[in-house]
Amino acid sequence: MTFPRVIIMTVFLLSCVFNGKLVQNADAQLAEVSSNSQTGIESKAIRFGGIVFEHEDTSECWTPDQQKGKCILLRECPGLQHVPHRIFLRKYVCGYNGLAPLLCCPKQFQVAGETPPAPPRPTIESTVSPRPIPAGLRARKPTLFPEECGITNATFTRVVGGVDAKIGDWPWQALVLMKNNQNDQFESHCGASLISRKHVLSAAHCFILRPKKVTDRNFLRVRLAEHDLSKTDELPAGITTERSVARLVTHEGFEFGKNTNDIAIIVMDRDVAFNKFIAPVCLPYSTQAIPNNIVDKYVFITGWGRLRYLGRTANVLQQASFPIWDAKRCTDVFKEVNIDHVDPDHFICAGDESGVQDSCQGDSGGPLVRPEGYSPTRFYQVGIVSFGVRCATKGFPGVYTRVTNYLNWINSHVGD
């Protein structure tokens, strides 16, 4: 049987990559890749972290604030057409029609004149490339990173499918909030991980939609000791902590469409206090703790991502576990759909072979962690949620920024 040539897309608002070239477009930034007619793959959509989509003509969808909507073109949704900051529209993407993105348009926004709130963008600070990592040594651990890290009292088992995490199980999990300038509320934007009293690690694609500096970091906050987004009384008063952002650093080598160097550091305006609900994850400075080869080892992903493809986002923090893929195998399966930029120096691949689970249970920028050692077991962050094919698609892993490749870069931006 001959399968028709189909188009597979990555939606990033404001411009597009077509046949390997960046093309400006008023609606979207799209990385176009075509499936091979011999593979039998008819329609697989690319997602950035927890943002997942495919072509669903006028299908029912869910908006960021959990309203039912219709998946339609921007021109068919007058209420979304005049949003001044296109970064906000990214959350509404639910599919595509040719090269045009489809947005989840709530019923009330299908009437001209009603426009949803749109937060301004944060300040982005360009950076310089770090020195190469010395042979045989990943990097020197900064003294400001605590020796006690990656420790939790939780009991973990490998699970099939995402499940609710227990309160305090993942004390390094952070939530990045972005301000809605229409109602002054800070809303869930991306995941992150706590690595020191003042720094969290996230993904560059959470904060950059086009190669242009944006101007205001005051529209970002970081929340720690969060569990259920729908509740405010789960923990004792004063435990859940929010911090303003003093500085946001994204990797200067981040490439649109390819997601190469998809890493960012947020510097909070002041230190946080560590407790059993707020504690840092370890970074893999030591090859004894995390060896170079962890293929087939199980890792954990956490976040408030979608519970299923095109479904609702979760209120309660989710967790899932799956194995690391062999780098060549990962590269080969993505080449089958003409995605040839999954470089094992920059990325690590992980996912469930059956297609039951992957970082659909996580968020863009969230941590991929690996437990090592006994008494105590420590968790080391080996990846950052970056992109993948749809969500838990059989035969395709999720793709994560390889943290071991960026330790010197991290060091250069956290001080000592």
Secondary structure in CASP SS format (residue, H / E / C, confidence):
PFRMAT SS
TARGET T0000
AUTHOR 0000-0000-0000
METHOD secondary structure of the structure
MODEL  1
M C 1.00
T C 1.00
F C 1.00
P C 1.00
R C 1.00
V C 1.00
I E 1.00
I E 1.00
M E 1.00
T E 1.00
V E 1.00
F E 1.00
L C 1.00
L C 1.00
S E 1.00
C E 1.00
V E 1.00
F E 1.00
N C 1.00
G C 1.00
K E 1.00
L E 1.00
V E 1.00
Q E 1.00
N C 1.00
A C 1.00
D C 1.00
A C 1.00
Q E 1.00
L E 1.00
A E 1.00
E E 1.00
V E 1.00
S E 1.00
S C 1.00
N C 1.00
S C 1.00
Q C 1.00
T C 1.00
G C 1.00
I C 1.00
E C 1.00
S C 1.00
K C 1.00
A C 1.00
I E 1.00
R E 1.00
F E 1.00
G C 1.00
G C 1.00
I E 1.00
V C 1.00
F C 1.00
E C 1.00
H C 1.00
E C 1.00
D C 1.00
T C 1.00
S C 1.00
E E 1.00
C E 1.00
W E 1.00
T C 1.00
P C 1.00
D C 1.00
Q C 1.00
Q C 1.00
K E 1.00
G E 1.00
K E 1.00
C E 1.00
I E 1.00
L E 1.00
L H 1.00
R H 1.00
E H 1.00
C C 1.00
P H 1.00
G H 1.00
L H 1.00
Q H 1.00
H C 1.00
V C 1.00
P C 1.00
H C 1.00
R H 1.00
I H 1.00
F H 1.00
L H 1.00
R H 1.00
K H 1.00
Y H 1.00
V E 1.00
C E 1.00
G E 1.00
Y E 1.00
N E 1.00
G C 1.00
L C 1.00
A E 1.00
P E 1.00
L E 1.00
L E 1.00
C E 1.00
C E 1.00
P E 1.00
K H 1.00
Q H 1.00
F H 1.00
Q H 1.00
V C 1.00
A C 1.00
G C 1.00
E C 1.00
T C 1.00
P C 1.00
P C 1.00
A C 1.00
P C 1.00
P C 1.00
R C 1.00
P C 1.00
T C 1.00
I C 1.00
E E 1.00
S C 1.00
T C 1.00
V C 1.00
S C 1.00
P C 1.00
R C 1.00
P C 1.00
I C 1.00
P C 1.00
A C 1.00
G C 1.00
L C 1.00
R C 1.00
A C 1.00
R C 1.00
K C 1.00
P C 1.00
T C 1.00
L C 1.00
F C 1.00
P C 1.00
E C 1.00
E C 1.00
C C 1.00
G C 1.00
I C 1.00
T C 1.00
N C 1.00
A C 1.00
T C 1.00
F C 1.00
T C 1.00
R C 1.00
V C 1.00
V C 1.00
G C 1.00
G C 1.00
V E 1.00
D E 1.00
A C 1.00
K C 1.00
I C 1.00
G C 1.00
D C 1.00
W C 1.00
P C 1.00
W C 1.00
Q E 1.00
A E 1.00
L E 1.00
V E 1.00
L E 1.00
M E 1.00
K E 1.00
N E 1.00
N C 1.00
Q C 1.00
N C 1.00
D C 1.00
Q E 1.00
F E 1.00
E E 1.00
S E 1.00
H E 1.00
C E 1.00
G E 1.00
A E 1.00
S E 1.00
L E 1.00
I C 1.00
S C 1.00
R C 1.00
K C 1.00
H E 1.00
V E 1.00
L E 1.00
S E 1.00
A C 1.00
A H 1.00
H H 1.00
C H 1.00
F C 1.00
I C 1.00
L C 1.00
R C 1.00
P C 1.00
K C 1.00
K C 1.00
V C 1.00
T C 1.00
D C 1.00
R H 1.00
N H 1.00
F H 1.00
L E 1.00
R E 1.00
V E 1.00
R E 1.00
L E 1.00
A C 1.00
E C 1.00
H C 1.00
D E 1.00
L C 1.00
S C 1.00
K C 1.00
T C 1.00
D C 1.00
E C 1.00
L C 1.00
P C 1.00
A C 1.00
G C 1.00
I C 1.00
T C 1.00
T E 1.00
E E 1.00
R E 1.00
S E 1.00
V E 1.00
A E 1.00
R E 1.00
L E 1.00
V E 1.00
T E 1.00
H C 1.00
E C 1.00
G C 1.00
F C 1.00
E C 1.00
F C 1.00
G C 1.00
K C 1.00
N C 1.00
T C 1.00
N C 1.00
D C 1.00
I C 1.00
A E 1.00
I E 1.00
I E 1.00
V E 1.00
M E 1.00
D C 1.00
R C 1.00
D C 1.00
V C 1.00
A C 1.00
F C 1.00
N C 1.00
K C 1.00
F C 1.00
I C 1.00
A C 1.00
P C 1.00
V C 1.00
C E 1.00
L C 1.00
P C 1.00
Y C 1.00
S C 1.00
T C 1.00
Q C 1.00
A C 1.00
I C 1.00
P C 1.00
N C 1.00
N C 1.00
I C 1.00
V C 1.00
D C 1.00
K C 1.00
Y E 1.00
V E 1.00
F E 1.00
I E 1.00
T E 1.00
G E 1.00
W C 1.00
G C 1.00
R E 1.00
L C 1.00
R C 1.00
Y C 1.00
L C 1.00
G C 1.00
R C 1.00
T E 1.00
A C 1.00
N C 1.00
V E 1.00
L C 1.00
Q E 1.00
Q E 1.00
A E 1.00
S E 1.00
F E 1.00
P E 1.00
I E 1.00
W C 1.00
D C 1.00
A H 1.00
K H 1.00
R H 1.00
C H 1.00
T H 1.00
D H 1.00
V H 1.00
F H 1.00
K H 1.00
E C 1.00
V C 1.00
N C 1.00
I C 1.00
D C 1.00
H C 1.00
V C 1.00
D C 1.00
P C 1.00
D C 1.00
H C 1.00
F E 1.00
I E 1.00
C E 1.00
A E 1.00
G C 1.00
D C 1.00
E C 1.00
S C 1.00
G C 1.00
V C 1.00
Q C 1.00
D C 1.00
S H 1.00
C H 1.00
Q H 1.00
G C 1.00
D C 1.00
S C 1.00
G C 1.00
G C 1.00
P E 1.00
L E 1.00
V E 1.00
R E 1.00
P E 1.00
E E 1.00
G C 1.00
Y C 1.00
S C 1.00
P C 1.00
T C 1.00
R E 1.00
F E 1.00
Y E 1.00
Q E 1.00
V E 1.00
G E 1.00
I E 1.00
V E 1.00
S E 1.00
F E 1.00
G E 1.00
V E 1.00
R C 1.00
C C 1.00
A C 1.00
T C 1.00
K C 1.00
G C 1.00
F C 1.00
P C 1.00
G E 1.00
V E 1.00
Y E 1.00
T E 1.00
R E 1.00
V H 1.00
T H 1.00
N H 1.00
Y H 1.00
L H 1.00
N H 1.00
W H 1.00
I H 1.00
N H 1.00
S H 1.00
H H 1.00
V H 1.00
G C 1.00
D C 1.00
END
